[in-house]
Amino acid sequence: MSNNHLMEFDNEKTTDVLEKSKQLGLLEKDLVEMYRTMISIRLFEEMADKLYALGKVHGTMHLSAGQEGVAVGTGKVMGAEDYLLNHHRGHGHFIASGADIKKMMAEFLGKETGYCKGRGGSMHIADVEANNLGANGIVGGGIQLAAGVGLAIKMMGEERVVLVIFGDGAANQGILYESFNMAAIWDLPVVYLCENNQYGMSADVTRVSSKVPFKERATAHGIPGYYIDGNDVLAVYETMANAVEHARSRKGPVFVEAQTYRYFGHSKSDRNLYRTRDEIEEWKHRDPIERFQKLLVDANIITEEDIEKIYQEMSQLIDEAVEFAENSPEPDVSEVTEWVYA
């Protein structure tokens, strides 16, 4: 390992999945659905990597394989009426929120049938009609927007929340603390989710951050803060459920920091010179999918045959998405500025 280390989390380790799920109000079918979604995200990311290698993806990509526990535990909590402000490594969160994988794949390949008509690509997928207000290629670019959305929700007297997701690199941006301050003094229904995958590009979070975990920065603003194991999907679900309920009840903002790890580099130009293969392999022993899978098998919720079937079904889903995207039309050059400029 590098000088990164896991500190004591706010949530106890998940042991008895049946007892835990019962406490959280999750049925066995919910657990299986969460597992399926985690698999679909992993396979989507791996396929995206393959398509990039074939030269079929426009622009760069920031893959989130290894972080599925955060995406699925969070996505399962959020309501259809709630708003999402995503970040540049947000494919998993978009899928977990119920996105159409075919339209996502078409967007990756720059096709007219994509969510943004092929204009957004990997980093800027949005679905405003479904309250997904978009991802952002600017580090921390959605943080200030969350305060504005939260203020709008409060002024309209609605019981929605806005979830804004960012990484550990963005946690050192000054705009976060301006947003914290505004959300705290006005009790805005904002849930701040810091997806701490240990590195801001190539910078080890412990080398560039004066105080970790980041939750203590939130509590300094009078905002409840949680520090959790993001590779434990049930711990993520439990914490996010509490956070969302707090914000929805008009008690003000909440901050959650989820420790996790990305297996791929920062982007496709990343040669991974700042970390060792041993470090990556050690984190793979904490893989969120394998951990959850073991819990489900041990609890007799799924069998080895079920696992194989789920992988086959999700693989077929991804293959169909690729076929849909490759057979979709390219944007018309004469309409290149449509959907881009007002």
C-alpha positions, 0 to 999 in steps of 0.5 A: 500500500501507499501512505493511503490507509483506511481510518475508522468508519462511522458504520460498522462492517456489514455481517448478517446481510439478511438482518441488515437488509431487514433493518433497512427495509430492503427485500431480497429482490432489492438486494438482487437488483442492487447486485445486478446494477453493480454488475451492469456498471462494471461491464459497461465501464469495461466495454467503454474501455474496449471501445476506446481502445478501438478508436470508437469513443470520442474524447477521453473517459474517466472510468469508475470500475471499483466504485460501484458500491457508492453508485448503487448504494446511493442510487437506490436511495434517491427518489425520481423527484430528486435532482442529481448533479454528477461529476466527470467520473459519473457513469456508474451514478447515472446508471444507478439512477435508472439511465437507459444504457443504450442511450448512454452508449450512443452518447459515448460514440457521439451518436444522434440517439445519445442523451445529449445528441452525441454532443456531450460524450462521457463527461457531460451526460445529462437527462434534465427531464429525469432531473439529472442535471448533468455531469461536469468536466470542471473539478467541483463544477457542480458544487456551487450549482447544488446550492442554487438548486437547493435554494430553488427547492426551498423557495418553491416549498418542495420536498425534494433534495439535490445530490451533488457528487464530487471527488477528493480532489474537488474537496479542496476547492474553495467553492465547496466551503462557500456552498457549505456556508450558504447551504448551512445558513439557509438550511438548504436540502443539499446532500454533498457526496464526496467519492474519495477514491484516494487520488485527485488525478495523480495526487495522493489525497493524504499529501495534498489535504491538510485535514482528513477525513473531510467530514470534519470540514463539514461539521465546522460549518454545522453540517452533519458529516459521515465517513463511510466504507464506500465499498460496502454497498449496504453501509452506503445505502444506510448512510445515504438514506439517513442523509436524504431523509435529513435533507428532505425533512428540511433540517438542512444539508448533509455531507457524506465521504465514501472511501473507495478506489478506482482500478483504471487510471484517472483518464485514458492518458494516465500511465499509473506511475504514481501507484504500484500494482500491489496497491491496486491488487490490495484494493481489489481484495476489497472489491465492492461487487465481490464483497456483496456477492459473497454476502448474498451467496452466504445468505442463500439469496443467490447461487453460483448459477444465479451469478452466472445467469446475471453476468450473461444477462448483463453482458447481453444488455451491454452488447445490445447497447453497443449494437444500438449505438453503432447502428445509430446515425451520426449527427448531421454536420449542418446541425453541429451547433444545435443543442449546444448554444442558446 
